[in-house]
Amino acid sequence: MKTQRPISSDDEHRVLQFRPRNAPSPAVPRGNGAVQPLRIAPEPLDLSRYEQPRPAPDHFRHRMLANIAALAFTIALTAVGIWLAVSIADLRRTQDSVLMGRRDCAKIATPQI
């Protein structure tokens, strides 16, 4: 079977010249035919143009208390999750022992002397 390749001409391929950003801006033609350089006002390099005035002052103490409460809740939730996983694993181990027909599956607590 003969493979067919698309016919391409040199008109389809173009090499674009790379222009670095720090190079001077290109000349832009104006209405009267005179060529003038494109002038762009330099923008400040800080984020001041995105700042917005705050309607109320920031309550640092309230925010820190909320963060501490969220951290305590997260720690408590993690502890409950770990306890639940250990309890389920222990129950499963006991249940597997009972289903195998053993009689000494339950742990008996012995008093410490």
TIMI-2910 file (N, C-alpha, C, CB; in pm, 1 decimal, decimal comma, always signed):
<rs>
+----------+----------+----------+----------+----------+----------+----------+----------+----------+----------+----------+----------+------+
!      n_x !      n_y !      n_z !     ca_x !     ca_y !     ca_z !      c_x !      c_y !      c_z !     cb_x !     cb_y !     cb_z ! resn !
+----------+----------+----------+----------+----------+----------+----------+----------+----------+----------+----------+----------+------+
!    +85,1 !   -116,9 !     +0,0 !     +0,0 !     +0,0 !     +0,0 !    +89,7 !   +123,1 !     +0,0 !    -96,8 !     -0,2 !   +122,1 !  Met !
!    +54,9 !   +216,6 !    -80,1 !   +134,0 !   +337,5 !    -95,0 !    +84,8 !   +444,0 !     +2,4 !   +127,7 !   +389,2 !   -239,8 !  Lys !
!   +177,2 !   +503,6 !    +79,7 !   +137,3 !   +608,8 !   +173,3 !   +134,0 !   +742,0 !   +101,6 !   +233,1 !   +615,0 !   +294,3 !  Thr !
!    +36,6 !   +820,1 !   +134,1 !    +22,1 !   +950,6 !    +70,4 !    +61,6 !  +1058,7 !   +169,8 !   -123,3 !   +972,5 !    +19,6 !  Gln !
!   +140,3 !  +1149,1 !   +125,4 !   +181,2 !  +1261,8 !   +207,7 !   +112,6 !  +1386,9 !   +155,7 !   +335,6 !  +1278,8 !   +207,7 !  Arg !
!    +76,9 !  +1476,4 !   +244,4 !    +16,2 !  +1600,3 !   +196,9 !   +118,8 !  +1683,5 !   +121,1 !    -42,1 !  +1680,9 !   +314,5 !  Pro !
!    +70,3 !  +1746,4 !    +20,5 !   +157,1 !  +1832,5 !    -59,1 !   +171,8 !  +1964,0 !    +15,1 !   +100,3 !  +1854,6 !   -203,6 !  Ile !
!   +294,2 !  +2002,6 !    +42,2 !   +316,2 !  +2127,8 !   +113,1 !   +404,5 !  +2217,0 !    +28,2 !   +379,6 !  +2103,3 !   +252,2 !  Ser !
!   +377,9 !  +2342,6 !    +40,3 !   +459,8 !  +2438,7 !    -32,0 !   +531,9 !  +2526,1 !    +69,5 !   +373,8 !  +2524,9 !   -129,4 !  Ser !
!   +628,7 !  +2602,2 !    +21,4 !   +704,0 !  +2689,1 !   +110,5 !   +620,2 !  +2806,1 !   +159,9 !   +827,8 !  +2740,4 !    +40,7 !  Asp !
!   +506,7 !  +2833,0 !    +95,8 !   +421,6 !  +2944,2 !   +139,1 !   +351,6 !  +2914,4 !   +270,7 !   +318,3 !  +2975,7 !    +32,3 !  Asp !
!   +338,0 !  +2787,3 !   +305,8 !   +267,1 !  +2748,9 !   +427,9 !   +353,2 !  +2767,3 !   +552,8 !   +221,2 !  +2604,3 !   +418,0 !  Glu !
!   +483,6 !  +2771,4 !   +536,5 !   +574,0 !  +2777,7 !   +650,7 !   +630,0 !  +2918,2 !   +664,2 !   +688,0 !  +2675,1 !   +636,3 !  His !
!   +625,4 !  +2968,5 !   +788,6 !   +682,1 !  +3100,3 !   +816,7 !   +761,6 !  +3093,3 !   +944,7 !   +571,8 !  +3208,3 !   +826,9 !  Arg !
!   +871,2 !  +3161,8 !   +948,4 !   +952,8 !  +3171,7 !  +1068,9 !   +927,8 !  +3309,2 !  +1128,5 !  +1105,7 !  +3148,8 !  +1038,4 !  Val !
!   +883,4 !  +3310,9 !  +1252,4 !   +857,0 !  +3436,5 !  +1320,7 !   +980,1 !  +3477,4 !  +1399,4 !   +734,1 !  +3424,7 !  +1413,3 !  Leu !
!  +1011,9 !  +3605,0 !  +1392,8 !  +1128,8 !  +3654,9 !  +1463,1 !  +1093,0 !  +3679,4 !  +1609,6 !  +1182,1 !  +3784,4 !  +1396,8 !  Gln !
!  +1177,3 !  +3629,2 !  +1699,1 !  +1157,0 !  +3648,1 !  +1842,6 !  +1205,5 !  +3786,0 !  +1882,9 !  +1230,2 !  +3538,9 !  +1924,1 !  Phe !
!  +1120,7 !  +3857,0 !  +1955,4 !  +1155,9 !  +3989,6 !  +2004,9 !  +1156,5 !  +3987,1 !  +2156,6 !  +1057,6 !  +4097,2 !  +1952,0 !  Arg !
!  +1270,7 !  +4012,2 !  +2220,0 !  +1272,7 !  +4014,5 !  +2367,1 !  +1186,1 !  +4127,5 !  +2420,8 !  +1416,9 !  +4029,6 !  +2419,1 !  Pro !
!  +1135,7 !  +4109,7 !  +2542,5 !  +1046,9 !  +4209,7 !  +2602,6 !  +1118,0 !  +4339,8 !  +2635,2 !   +984,5 !  +4154,5 !  +2727,9 !  Arg !
!  +1245,5 !  +4333,9 !  +2664,9 !  +1315,1 !  +4455,8 !  +2703,4 !  +1364,7 !  +4534,9 !  +2582,2 !  +1431,6 !  +4422,0 !  +2794,0 !  Asn !
!  +1336,3 !  +4484,8 !  +2462,6 !  +1375,0 !  +4557,0 !  +2341,6 !  +1285,2 !  +4679,9 !  +2326,2 !  +1365,3 !  +4464,8 !  +2215,8 !  Ala !
!  +1331,1 !  +4782,8 !  +2258,0 !  +1247,0 !  +4901,1 !  +2236,8 !  +1121,9 !  +4863,4 !  +2159,4 !  +1324,8 !  +5011,3 !  +2161,9 !  Pro !
!  +1012,8 !  +4929,8 !  +2191,3 !   +885,3 !  +4897,8 !  +2128,1 !   +888,6 !  +4936,4 !  +1980,1 !   +769,2 !  +4969,9 !  +2200,3 !  Ser !
!   +815,2 !  +4861,8 !  +1899,0 !   +817,7 !  +4886,8 !  +1755,9 !   +748,0 !  +5017,7 !  +1721,5 !   +752,6 !  +4771,5 !  +1681,1 !  Pro !
!   +781,9 !  +5070,3 !  +1607,3 !   +718,0 !  +5193,6 !  +1561,0 !   +578,5 !  +5161,2 !  +1510,5 !   +802,1 !  +5262,3 !  +1449,7 !  Ala !
!   +483,7 !  +5247,4 !  +1541,1 !   +344,7 !  +5227,0 !  +1502,3 !   +305,0 !  +5336,4 !  +1405,1 !   +250,9 !  +5226,0 !  +1626,2 !  Val !
!   +252,1 !  +5301,2 !  +1287,6 !   +211,9 !  +5406,2 !  +1193,5 !    +89,2 !  +5480,6 !  +1245,7 !   +182,8 !  +5346,2 !  +1054,3 !  Pro !
!    +89,8 !  +5611,7 !  +1230,2 !    -23,4 !  +5695,2 !  +1271,1 !   -100,9 !  +5738,2 !  +1147,2 !    +24,7 !  +5819,5 !  +1351,9 !  Arg !
!   -207,9 !  +5806,5 !  +1169,7 !   -297,5 !  +5845,8 !  +1062,0 !   -235,3 !  +5935,0 !   +955,7 !   -413,8 !  +5914,5 !  +1119,2 !  Gly !
!   -140,1 !  +6019,0 !   +989,4 !    -84,6 !  +6112,7 !   +891,7 !    +32,8 !  +6053,6 !   +814,1 !    -40,6 !  +6239,6 !   +961,3 !  Asn !
!    +63,4 !  +5926,7 !   +834,0 !   +169,8 !  +5863,4 !   +759,6 !   +303,0 !  +5867,3 !   +831,0 !   +183,0 !  +5927,5 !   +627,2 !  Gly !
!   +316,0 !  +5947,9 !   +935,3 !   +442,2 !  +5956,0 !  +1007,9 !   +452,1 !  +5837,9 !  +1104,0 !   +453,9 !  +6090,9 !  +1084,5 !  Ala !
!   +569,4 !  +5785,3 !  +1119,5 !   +592,4 !  +5672,3 !  +1207,9 !   +642,3 !  +5726,0 !  +1341,5 !   +694,0 !  +5571,4 !  +1145,9 !  Val !
!   +567,8 !  +5693,2 !  +1448,8 !   +604,4 !  +5737,9 !  +1583,3 !   +619,6 !  +5615,2 !  +1672,0 !   +497,7 !  +5836,7 !  +1641,8 !  Gln !
!   +710,6 !  +5618,8 !  +1767,5 !   +724,3 !  +5503,7 !  +1857,6 !   +603,1 !  +5492,3 !  +1949,2 !   +853,1 !  +5515,3 !  +1941,4 !  Pro !
!   +567,8 !  +5368,3 !  +1980,7 !   +455,9 !  +5342,0 !  +2070,4 !   +499,2 !  +5372,1 !  +2213,4 !   +406,6 !  +5194,9 !  +2057,0 !  Leu !
!   +427,2 !  +5457,4 !  +2282,1 !   +462,7 !  +5495,6 !  +2419,5 !   +357,5 !  +5443,6 !  +2514,5 !   +477,0 !  +5649,3 !  +2433,5 !  Arg !
!   +403,0 !  +5367,9 !  +2609,0 !   +314,3 !  +5312,3 !  +2711,4 !   +362,1 !  +5366,4 !  +2844,9 !   +313,5 !  +5154,0 !  +2709,9 !  Ile !
!   +268,4 !  +5414,5 !  +2924,8 !   +304,2 !  +5467,2 !  +3056,4 !   +350,1 !  +5351,7 !  +3145,0 !   +183,8 !  +5542,8 !  +3121,5 !  Ala !
!   +462,7 !  +5365,1 !  +3212,2 !   +508,4 !  +5255,6 !  +3298,5 !   +415,2 !  +5240,3 !  +3419,0 !   +653,9 !  +5280,5 !  +3345,8 !  Pro !
!   +379,9 !  +5115,4 !  +3447,4 !   +293,0 !  +5087,5 !  +3560,9 !   +379,9 !  +5062,4 !  +3683,9 !   +200,2 !  +4965,4 !  +3532,1 !  Glu !
!   +329,3 !  +5096,5 !  +3800,7 !   +406,9 !  +5067,9 !  +3921,8 !   +420,5 !  +4916,3 !  +3941,1 !   +339,9 !  +5132,7 !  +4046,5 !  Pro !
!   +531,2 !  +4875,0 !  +3998,9 !   +558,3 !  +4732,9 !  +4015,1 !   +502,7 !  +4674,4 !  +4143,9 !   +705,0 !  +4709,3 !  +4009,9 !  Leu !
!   +426,5 !  +4753,2 !  +4218,6 !   +368,9 !  +4701,4 !  +4342,4 !   +222,8 !  +4663,3 !  +4317,9 !   +380,4 !  +4806,1 !  +4457,2 !  Asp !
!   +157,0 !  +4615,7 !  +4422,4 !    +18,4 !  +4571,4 !  +4412,0 !    -80,5 !  +4677,6 !  +4457,8 !     -1,5 !  +4445,9 !  +4492,7 !  Leu !
!    -39,9 !  +4803,3 !  +4458,4 !   -126,5 !  +4908,8 !  +4509,7 !   -251,7 !  +4928,3 !  +4424,8 !    -50,0 !  +5038,5 !  +4517,5 !  Ser !
!   -245,6 !  +4894,6 !  +4298,5 !   -364,6 !  +4913,8 !  +4214,7 !   -473,7 !  +4811,5 !  +4245,9 !   -326,7 !  +4905,0 !  +4067,0 !  Arg !
!   -440,1 !  +4701,8 !  +4315,3 !   -539,5 !  +4601,7 !  +4352,0 !   -593,6 !  +4621,4 !  +4493,5 !   -479,9 !  +4463,7 !  +4339,4 !  Tyr !
!   -536,7 !  +4712,1 !  +4568,0 !   -581,6 !  +4733,6 !  +4705,1 !   -716,6 !  +4802,3 !  +4706,8 !   -479,4 !  +4816,0 !  +4783,2 !  Glu !
!   -797,5 !  +4763,8 !  +4804,1 !   -928,7 !  +4825,1 !  +4821,3 !   -940,2 !  +4871,4 !  +4965,8 !  -1044,0 !  +4725,6 !  +4784,1 !  Gln !
!  -1007,6 !  +4981,1 !  +4988,6 !  -1024,1 !  +5025,9 !  +5127,1 !  -1113,6 !  +4928,6 !  +5203,7 !  -1083,6 !  +5168,8 !  +5131,7 !  Pro !
!  -1077,7 !  +4904,7 !  +5327,5 !  -1156,7 !  +4813,6 !  +5410,8 !  -1269,8 !  +4890,3 !  +5477,5 !  -1067,7 !  +4744,7 !  +5517,5 !  Arg !
!  -1389,7 !  +4831,5 !  +5480,1 !  -1502,4 !  +4900,7 !  +5541,6 !  -1492,1 !  +4908,2 !  +5694,6 !  -1631,0 !  +4831,7 !  +5502,8 !  Pro !
!  -1428,6 !  +4808,0 !  +5755,4 !  -1417,9 !  +4805,1 !  +5901,7 !  -1274,7 !  +4766,8 !  +5938,9 !  -1521,2 !  +4704,3 !  +5964,6 !  Ala !
!  -1231,1 !  +4803,1 !  +6057,7 !  -1095,0 !  +4764,9 !  +6097,5 !  -1083,7 !  +4614,0 !  +6117,5 !  -1054,3 !  +4838,1 !  +6226,6 !  Pro !
!   -963,9 !  +4563,5 !  +6103,8 !   -937,5 !  +4421,2 !  +6118,1 !   -935,9 !  +4384,6 !  +6266,8 !   -803,0 !  +4383,0 !  +6050,0 !  Asp !
!  -1010,4 !  +4279,9 !  +6304,4 !  -1017,4 !  +4234,9 !  +6443,5 !   -921,8 !  +4116,9 !  +6461,0 !  -1164,0 !  +4194,9 !  +6483,2 !  His !
!   -797,7 !  +4147,5 !  +6495,3 !   -693,6 !  +4046,0 !  +6506,4 !   -725,3 !  +3945,4 !  +6616,6 !   -558,7 !  +4111,5 !  +6532,9 !  Phe !
!   -770,4 !  +3993,8 !  +6731,1 !   -799,2 !  +3904,3 !  +6844,2 !   -909,1 !  +3805,0 !  +6810,1 !   -839,4 !  +3985,2 !  +6967,4 !  Arg !
!  -1015,3 !  +3852,9 !  +6747,6 !  -1127,2 !  +3765,5 !  +6710,0 !  -1080,5 !  +3659,9 !  +6609,1 !  -1244,2 !  +3848,9 !  +6650,6 !  His !
!   -999,4 !  +3701,8 !  +6512,8 !   -950,7 !  +3608,8 !  +6410,8 !   -861,2 !  +3502,2 !  +6473,3 !   -874,3 !  +3684,6 !  +6300,8 !  Arg !
!   -776,2 !  +3540,2 !  +6568,5 !   -688,7 !  +3442,6 !  +6633,3 !   -768,4 !  +3343,7 !  +6717,4 !   -585,2 !  +3513,6 !  +6720,4 !  Met !
!   -871,8 !  +3392,5 !  +6786,7 !   -956,6 !  +3301,2 !  +6864,3 !  -1029,3 !  +3203,3 !  +6772,8 !  -1058,3 !  +3380,3 !  +6948,1 !  Leu !
!  -1075,6 !  +3250,5 !  +6658,9 !  -1141,8 !  +3161,7 !  +6563,0 !  -1043,8 !  +3058,1 !  +6509,0 !  -1202,6 !  +3242,9 !  +6446,9 !  Ala !
!   -919,2 !  +3098,2 !  +6483,6 !   -818,3 !  +3003,8 !  +6436,7 !   -786,6 !  +2898,8 !  +6542,2 !   -691,3 !  +3077,7 !  +6397,2 !  Asn !
!   -778,2 !  +2939,9 !  +6668,5 !   -751,0 !  +2844,8 !  +6776,9 !   -866,7 !  +2747,6 !  +6791,9 !   -726,2 !  +2918,9 !  +6909,9 !  Ile !
!   -990,5 !  +2797,9 !  +6781,3 !  -1107,5 !  +2709,9 !  +6789,9 !  -1108,7 !  +2610,6 !  +6673,4 !  -1238,1 !  +2793,1 !  +6790,8 !  Ala !
!  -1074,4 !  +2655,2 !  +6555,3 !  -1070,1 !  +2565,5 !  +6439,3 !   -961,3 !  +2459,6 !  +6456,3 !  -1046,0 !  +2645,9 !  +6310,0 !  Ala !
!   -845,3 !  +2499,3 !  +6511,2 !   -738,3 !  +2403,9 !  +6535,2 !   -779,4 !  +2299,7 !  +6639,6 !   -611,7 !  +2476,9 !  +6580,2 !  Leu !
!   -844,2 !  +2343,3 !  +6749,2 !   -890,3 !  +2250,1 !  +6852,2 !   -993,2 !  +2152,5 !  +6795,3 !   -950,2 !  +2326,9 !  +6971,3 !  Ala !
!  -1084,1 !  +2202,2 !  +6713,0 !  -1184,8 !  +2115,6 !  +6650,8 !  -1119,2 !  +2013,8 !  +6559,2 !  -1286,7 !  +2199,0 !  +6572,2 !  Phe !
!  -1018,7 !  +2056,3 !  +6483,0 !   -948,9 !  +1965,7 !  +6392,1 !   -873,8 !  +1858,0 !  +6469,2 !   -852,0 !  +2043,6 !  +6303,0 !  Thr !
!   -808,6 !  +1896,6 !  +6579,4 !   -736,6 !  +1798,4 !  +6661,7 !   -834,1 !  +1699,9 !  +6724,5 !   -654,4 !  +1869,1 !  +6771,6 !  Ile !
!   -946,3 !  +1748,4 !  +6775,0 !  -1046,9 !  +1660,1 !  +6834,9 !  -1103,8 !  +1564,4 !  +6731,0 !  -1160,2 !  +1742,6 !  +6898,1 !  Ala !
!  -1132,5 !  +1614,2 !  +6613,0 !  -1186,7 !  +1530,4 !  +6506,8 !  -1085,7 !  +1423,5 !  +6465,1 !  -1226,2 !  +1616,3 !  +6386,0 !  Leu !
!   -958,0 !  +1458,5 !  +6460,9 !   -853,7 !  +1361,4 !  +6427,3 !   -842,0 !  +1255,1 !  +6536,1 !   -718,4 !  +1432,1 !  +6407,3 !  Thr !
!   -846,6 !  +1296,2 !  +6663,0 !   -837,8 !  +1200,4 !  +6774,3 !   -956,2 !  +1103,7 !  +6772,3 !   -832,5 !  +1274,9 !  +6909,7 !  Ala !
!  -1076,2 !  +1155,1 !  +6747,8 !  -1194,0 !  +1068,2 !  +6741,2 !  -1181,2 !   +970,9 !  +6624,5 !  -1323,2 !  +1152,1 !  +6727,2 !  Val !
!  -1129,9 !  +1017,7 !  +6511,5 !  -1111,3 !   +930,2 !  +6395,7 !  -1012,2 !   +819,1 !  +6423,1 !  -1065,5 !  +1010,4 !  +6276,5 !  Gly !
!   -901,7 !   +851,5 !  +6490,8 !   -801,8 !   +749,0 !  +6524,4 !   -859,9 !   +649,1 !  +6623,0 !   -674,2 !   +813,5 !  +6583,1 !  Ile !
!   -930,3 !   +697,4 !  +6726,0 !   -993,4 !   +607,3 !  +6823,8 !  -1093,9 !   +515,5 !  +6756,0 !  -1062,8 !   +688,1 !  +6935,0 !  Trp !
!  -1171,9 !   +569,5 !  +6664,7 !  -1271,4 !   +489,3 !  +6594,1 !  -1204,8 !   +383,0 !  +6507,7 !  -1360,6 !   +578,8 !  +6507,8 !  Leu !
!  -1095,2 !   +417,4 !  +6440,0 !  -1024,6 !   +319,7 !  +6356,4 !   -965,8 !   +207,2 !  +6441,0 !   -913,2 !   +388,5 !  +6276,0 !  Ala !
!   -908,6 !   +240,6 !  +6556,8 !   -851,8 !   +138,4 !  +6644,9 !   -962,6 !    +49,3 !  +6701,3 !   -771,7 !   +204,1 !  +6759,8 !  Val !
!  -1075,9 !   +108,9 !  +6739,3 !  -1187,4 !    +30,4 !  +6792,6 !  -1243,7 !    -65,2 !  +6687,3 !  -1298,2 !   +123,4 !  +6843,4 !  Ser !
!  -1257,2 !    -18,7 !  +6565,6 !  -1309,5 !   -104,5 !  +6459,2 !  -1211,8 !   -218,2 !  +6430,2 !  -1335,9 !    -22,3 !  +6330,9 !  Ile !
!  -1081,0 !   -188,7 !  +6431,4 !   -981,3 !   -293,3 !  +6407,7 !   -985,0 !   -397,8 !  +6518,7 !   -840,7 !   -232,3 !  +6397,2 !  Ala !
!  -1000,0 !   -355,2 !  +6644,6 !  -1008,2 !   -449,0 !  +6757,0 !  -1134,5 !   -533,9 !  +6747,7 !  -1005,4 !   -373,2 !  +6890,8 !  Asp !
!  -1245,9 !   -472,4 !  +6715,0 !  -1371,9 !   -545,9 !  +6700,2 !  -1361,1 !   -646,9 !  +6586,5 !  -1489,4 !   -448,5 !  +6674,5 !  Leu !
!  -1296,2 !   -609,3 !  +6478,5 !  -1281,0 !   -700,0 !  +6365,0 !  -1192,3 !   -818,4 !  +6402,0 !  -1222,5 !   -625,5 !  +6244,0 !  Arg !
!  -1084,5 !   -791,0 !  +6476,8 !   -995,7 !   -897,7 !  +6520,7 !  -1071,1 !   -996,5 !  +6610,4 !   -874,1 !   -839,2 !  +6595,2 !  Arg !
!  -1151,0 !   -946,0 !  +6702,3 !  -1229,9 !  -1031,4 !  +6791,2 !  -1332,8 !  -1110,9 !  +6712,0 !  -1299,8 !   -947,2 !  +6899,3 !  Thr !
!  -1398,7 !  -1047,4 !  +6617,5 !  -1500,9 !  -1114,4 !  +6537,7 !  -1438,5 !  -1224,8 !  +6451,5 !  -1575,1 !  -1012,4 !  +6448,9 !  Gln !
!  -1321,6 !  -1198,7 !  +6393,1 !  -1253,8 !  -1301,6 !  +6315,0 !  -1217,7 !  -1420,9 !  +6402,4 !  -1128,1 !  -1244,6 !  +6248,9 !  Asp !
!  -1175,6 !  -1394,3 !  +6526,6 !  -1139,8 !  -1501,4 !  +6618,8 !  -1262,3 !  -1586,6 !  +6653,0 !  -1077,7 !  -1443,4 !  +6746,9 !  Ser !
!  -1374,8 !  -1522,7 !  +6675,8 !  -1497,5 !  -1595,4 !  +6709,8 !  -1544,9 !  -1677,7 !  +6590,0 !  -1608,7 !  -1497,3 !  +6755,1 !  Val !
!  -1536,7 !  -1621,0 !  +6471,1 !  -1583,8 !  -1691,7 !  +6352,4 !  -1495,5 !  -1811,1 !  +6317,2 !  -1590,2 !  -1596,6 !  +6235,0 !  Leu !
!  -1369,6 !  -1812,9 !  +6364,5 !  -1283,2 !  -1928,6 !  +6342,8 !  -1310,7 !  -2039,0 !  +6444,4 !  -1136,7 !  -1886,9 !  +6349,7 !  Met !
!  -1394,2 !  -2013,2 !  +6542,7 !  -1431,6 !  -2116,2 !  +6638,7 !  -1349,3 !  -2116,4 !  +6765,4 !  -1421,4 !  -2248,2 !  +6575,2 !  Gly !
!  -1269,3 !  -2018,2 !  +6787,3 !  -1191,1 !  -2012,1 !  +6910,0 !  -1280,3 !  -1970,0 !  +7025,9 !  -1072,4 !  -1914,8 !  +6894,7 !  Arg !
!  -1236,0 !  -2006,9 !  +7147,9 !  -1315,9 !  -1972,2 !  +7265,3 !  -1251,4 !  -1865,0 !  +7350,7 !  -1340,0 !  -2094,4 !  +7348,7 !  Arg !
!  -1126,0 !  -1835,5 !  +7331,1 !  -1055,5 !  -1738,3 !  +7414,9 !  -1027,1 !  -1609,2 !  +7336,3 !   -923,4 !  -1799,0 !  +7468,1 !  Asp !
!  -1131,7 !  -1554,3 !  +7276,1 !  -1113,1 !  -1438,2 !  +7189,2 !  -1116,3 !  -1305,8 !  +7265,4 !  -1219,4 !  -1437,1 !  +7082,2 !  Cys !
!  -1194,0 !  -1297,7 !  +7368,9 !  -1209,7 !  -1171,6 !  +7440,8 !  -1089,8 !  -1147,3 !  +7530,8 !  -1339,4 !  -1171,6 !  +7523,4 !  Ala !
!  -1046,9 !  -1023,5 !  +7538,2 !   -936,8 !   -988,0 !  +7626,4 !   -990,1 !   -974,0 !  +7767,8 !   -867,4 !   -857,3 !  +7580,1 !  Lys !
!   -919,3 !  -1033,3 !  +7863,0 !   -959,3 !  -1024,4 !  +8002,3 !   -857,4 !   -935,3 !  +8072,2 !   -968,4 !  -1166,5 !  +8069,6 !  Ile !
!   -907,5 !   -831,0 !  +8135,5 !   -819,3 !   -739,0 !  +8205,6 !   -779,3 !   -801,5 !  +8338,0 !   -887,5 !   -601,2 !  +8227,5 !  Ala !
!   -651,7 !   -805,1 !  +8366,7 !   -603,0 !   -858,6 !  +8493,3 !   -565,6 !   -742,3 !  +8585,2 !   -481,2 !   -953,3 !  +8470,8 !  Thr !
!   -599,0 !   -752,3 !  +8712,1 !   -565,1 !   -643,5 !  +8803,2 !   -415,2 !   -636,6 !  +8828,0 !   -639,1 !   -660,1 !  +8935,3 !  Pro !
!   -365,1 !   -514,9 !  +8838,0 !   -222,2 !   -494,7 !  +8862,2 !   -195,3 !   -499,9 !  +9013,0 !   -174,0 !   -358,6 !  +8801,9 !  Gln !
!    -92,6 !   -570,5 !  +9050,4 !    -58,4 !   -580,6 !  +9191,0 !    +57,8 !   -492,9 !  +9222,9 !    -28,1 !   -722,7 !  +9229,2 !  Ile !
+----------+----------+----------+----------+----------+----------+----------+----------+----------+----------+----------+----------+------+
</rs>
